[in-house]
């Protein structure tokens, strides 16, 4: 499942969608939103052994939003990215700019540990969340969507249906729950990699 930090975190294809925590509602309110100019630009994975050519390009969007393009060329996946602060921590709420199919486009959450000199991010672990709601279905409002894996085995995907304030309480509660967050990744500005 860990192809690269970029792919595993974002679930850039429907095949990976079950590996990423998604929500019907945003993780932020208007009062939480901040804009950080240092995020603007193109970022690449900084691991020395990384052969990934994928980039994350943050451009100024509408208002305080960013337009985030993830991919190695102009045909990358495009997201509306909103940076917000919660309990002194920075997060990105990512929402696909173009929805495909009849489903509700999901919101995805990324914890931004640092922006300068490198971009360090982590995401909620999907497997941790799935185990949590199996043990305690009232931990957070969610639905289970039945689906089949590539071998035809029936499983389900957890999608959060809690409102924004409940989502924020949940994130605040688990900010220091080490097993709730992946080890994350680090990106450097594309210019700095050369």
N, C-alpha and C positions, 0 to 999 in steps of 0.2 A: 504494500500500500504506500510505502514511502518512496516514490519515484524521485521526486525532488521536493524541497520545501514548497516551492511555488505551486506545483500541481496538487500535492497532497492537501495544502491549506485551502486552496481555492475551489477545488472540485470543478475544474474548467470544462469538464464534459459531463454528460448525464451519467456515464458509467461511474464517475467518482462522486456523484451527488450524495450517495449514502454515507460517505466518509467525512462529511462536513456537517457541523451543526448549523441548521437553518431555522429561520423563524418567519412566520407570516407577517409579524409586525416589526417595525424598526426598534433598535436597541437604544435610541436616543430621543430626546425631546428637543425642541428648538432652543431652549435655554442652555442645553449641554454643548451645543455646537461651537467649535473653535476652528480657526483657519491658521495653519502654520506654513508660511511661504517656503520654509526649508524642505518641505516634502515635495515641492514641485521639481520636476526633472525626471530623468530616466535612471532606473536602478537595475542592477544585475546581482545575481547570487554571488556572495563573496567567498565561498569555500574554495580554497586553492585547487582542489581536485575536481571541482564542478565543471562539467562540459556543457551545462545548460546555456543555451543562447537566448532563452526567454528573458524578456525585460518587463519591468513594471514602469509605465510612464504615467506620471501624475501631471495633469494639465489643469488650469483653472476652469472650473465649471460654472454653473449658475450660482449666484449668491456666494455662500461659503462652501459649496461643494467642490469636489474635484472630479474630473473625468479621468478614470483610470483605465488604461489599455494594457492588457496582459498578453504578451506574445512576442514572437521574434520578428514580426513584420507588421505592416499596416492592417493586416487582416486579423489582428488579435481580438480577444474577447474584451468588450467594453462594459465598464461598470460605472455607476454613480457611487462615489466614495464620499462618505461624510465622516470627518474627524470630530470626535467629541471627547469630553472629559467627564469621568465618573469617579468620584472619591479620589481625586488627584491623579488618576491614571488616564492615559490616552488610549482610545480605541478607534478603529475604523469600522463603520457599518457599510458593507458592500451590497449593492443591489444591481442586478443585471440591467443594463440600459435598454436592451431589447428582449422582450419575453418571447419564447417560442412555445407553441402549443397552447392548450387551454388552461394550464395550471397557473397558480399564483406564483409569480417570481419571488424567490425567497431572499431574505436578508441574511447576511453572513457576518460574523463578528471576528475581528482581529484585534488582539491586544498589542498596542505599540509601546514597547518598552523604551525605545530610544529612536530619535531621528538623526541626530548628528553625533559623531562624524559618520556613523553608519546607521542603517535602518534595521532595527531589531524588532521582530514581531513573533507572536505565538497565537495559537488559536485553541479554543475549547476542544477537548478530545471527544470525538463522536462516540467512540466505544465506551468511554467513561459515562457520558450522558445516558446512553442506552442502558447500561447496567444500573445506573442510578434510578431511572424511571421503572425498570423492571422490579427492583427491590422496593421502591417507594413511588407508586404512581402519582402521589399527590405532591411530589417534590416541585414540580412545575407543570403548568397546563401544556398538554401536547396531544397530538394524534399519532396513530401508528398507521402507516400506509403500506398495504401489502404489495410486495413486488417479488419478482423472481430474479435469482442471480444468473450468471452466464451458463451455469450447469442445470438450470431449470428448478433449482431448489427454492421453495417459497420461504421468504423471510419478510421482515417489515422494516420500514424506515421511520425513524422518529422525527417529527417536525414540531417545533415549538409553536403553540397557539396563544401563549400568554400575551397580555397587553404589555406595552412598553414599561410601565412602572413595575410590574411583576418581573419582567425580564431583568430590569436594572437591579432589583432586590436580589435576584438569583445570582447575577454576576458579582455583585458586591459580597454576597455571602461566600462565594467560592473563589474570590481573588487570591486567597492564600492557600487554597486547596491544591497542593502540588500535583496530585494525580489528575486534576481536572484540565490541566494545560499541557500542550505538547512542548517539546524542547525548543521549538521555534526555529527561526532561521535568521540569517543576517544578510543584508544586501548593501552594496556600495554603489555610489554614483557611477554611471557608466564611464565617465571620463577618468575617474580615479582607478579603474581596473587596469588601464593600459600601462 
